[in-house]
């Protein structure tokens, strides 16, 4: 009898151990992912002093023997494209800068002067990362290349300041 | 006299045979039923969508996205579902992750205002199919990388749990 009771207790304990608790909540889950990427950056590139516009005589146009550059350094996440909006300096007090937007893949500051940059077709905006090579890049240099200063219609003498703007944002985000 | 005694004995025996025995058990039957119902099962989404976010910024998502869960079970029964927001995976306490936020929706696309709701597994028409199901889904609305400390892909877990209601 004692053995029978012991067996019954033993079996009862085992049943409790192996049976599922009734109506247990069922867990279900999925995975999501987000990719944190480097913010796009554009900054004045002050490491080189290329933007010294020479003097120009009122009423004359001066073609520069060596172009003058105003440079910005740009940065992005590899694998992503950035769309740029670029503006050239406007005429100020009748003085006009004949200029182009250009870019470099390597730093433009060298002991012997900047490498010839690539001229950009910027009028309707420019996409950095349009081809496979550019898409992978993370750093670049973009700038305004001034070829001549036209003071034929200058209103006055004195210092004239010009502004070029460069802004960009990731495409598709 | 002998015949009389014999008759008396015979009658006594007969009475014993024909009378009810004292305190016999009285049988009675009652019927109980238990219904075995199908266990709840679910299908989780397997979409492999990744959304980019710029570190330090908040992104509102406009692209259509939904993570859909399908829950199956016994027709006619109700199911309580508990909903949870996405959390970093595998460590839900991980720091430096962007924060994902969005909304849960139930069958018929109604938004779930709280973290829990009860839904019905509808009875099938004409007896088919033999099981019933409903779907719920999550829509990711924004990613806040204001506090993100590192770049790269981050994984999150989106979870629900569910059980029959009222059994």
Boltz contact constraints between the chains, C-beta under 6 A:
constraints:
  - contact:
      token1: [A, 23]
      token2: [B, 163]
      max_distance: 6.0
  - contact:
      token1: [A, 23]
      token2: [B, 164]
      max_distance: 6.0
  - contact:
      token1: [A, 23]
      token2: [B, 167]
      max_distance: 6.0
  - contact:
      token1: [A, 25]
      token2: [B, 161]
      max_distance: 6.0
  - contact:
      token1: [A, 25]
      token2: [B, 163]
      max_distance: 6.0
  - contact:
      token1: [A, 26]
      token2: [B, 40]
      max_distance: 6.0
  - contact:
      token1: [A, 26]
      token2: [B, 162]
      max_distance: 6.0
  - contact:
      token1: [A, 27]
      token2: [B, 161]
      max_distance: 6.0
  - contact:
      token1: [A, 28]
      token2: [B, 42]
      max_distance: 6.0
  - contact:
      token1: [A, 28]
      token2: [B, 44]
      max_distance: 6.0
  - contact:
      token1: [A, 28]
      token2: [B, 69]
      max_distance: 6.0
  - contact:
      token1: [A, 28]
      token2: [B, 160]
      max_distance: 6.0
  - contact:
      token1: [A, 29]
      token2: [B, 157]
      max_distance: 6.0
  - contact:
      token1: [A, 29]
      token2: [B, 159]
      max_distance: 6.0
  - contact:
      token1: [A, 30]
      token2: [B, 44]
      max_distance: 6.0
  - contact:
      token1: [A, 30]
      token2: [B, 45]
      max_distance: 6.0
  - contact:
      token1: [A, 30]
      token2: [B, 67]
      max_distance: 6.0
  - contact:
      token1: [A, 30]
      token2: [B, 158]
      max_distance: 6.0
  - contact:
      token1: [A, 31]
      token2: [B, 155]
      max_distance: 6.0
  - contact:
      token1: [A, 32]
      token2: [B, 86]
      max_distance: 6.0
  - contact:
      token1: [A, 32]
      token2: [B, 156]
      max_distance: 6.0
  - contact:
      token1: [A, 32]
      token2: [B, 158]
      max_distance: 6.0
  - contact:
      token1: [A, 33]
      token2: [B, 50]
      max_distance: 6.0
  - contact:
      token1: [A, 33]
      token2: [B, 153]
      max_distance: 6.0
  - contact:
      token1: [A, 33]
      token2: [B, 155]
      max_distance: 6.0
  - contact:
      token1: [A, 34]
      token2: [B, 51]
      max_distance: 6.0
  - contact:
      token1: [A, 34]
      token2: [B, 53]
      max_distance: 6.0
  - contact:
      token1: [A, 34]
      token2: [B, 98]
      max_distance: 6.0
  - contact:
      token1: [A, 34]
      token2: [B, 143]
      max_distance: 6.0
  - contact:
      token1: [A, 34]
      token2: [B, 154]
      max_distance: 6.0
  - contact:
      token1: [A, 35]
      token2: [B, 50]
      max_distance: 6.0
  - contact:
      token1: [A, 35]
      token2: [B, 52]
      max_distance: 6.0
  - contact:
      token1: [A, 35]
      token2: [B, 153]
      max_distance: 6.0
  - contact:
      token1: [A, 36]
      token2: [B, 53]
      max_distance: 6.0
  - contact:
      token1: [A, 36]
      token2: [B, 55]
      max_distance: 6.0
  - contact:
      token1: [A, 36]
      token2: [B, 98]
      max_distance: 6.0
  - contact:
      token1: [A, 36]
      token2: [B, 145]
      max_distance: 6.0
  - contact:
      token1: [A, 36]
      token2: [B, 148]
      max_distance: 6.0
  - contact:
      token1: [A, 36]
      token2: [B, 151]
      max_distance: 6.0
  - contact:
      token1: [A, 37]
      token2: [B, 52]
      max_distance: 6.0
  - contact:
      token1: [A, 37]
      token2: [B, 54]
      max_distance: 6.0
  - contact:
      token1: [A, 38]
      token2: [B, 151]
      max_distance: 6.0
  - contact:
      token1: [A, 39]
      token2: [B, 54]
      max_distance: 6.0
  - contact:
      token1: [A, 39]
      token2: [B, 55]
      max_distance: 6.0
  - contact:
      token1: [A, 39]
      token2: [B, 56]
      max_distance: 6.0
  - contact:
      token1: [A, 173]
      token2: [B, 52]
      max_distance: 6.0
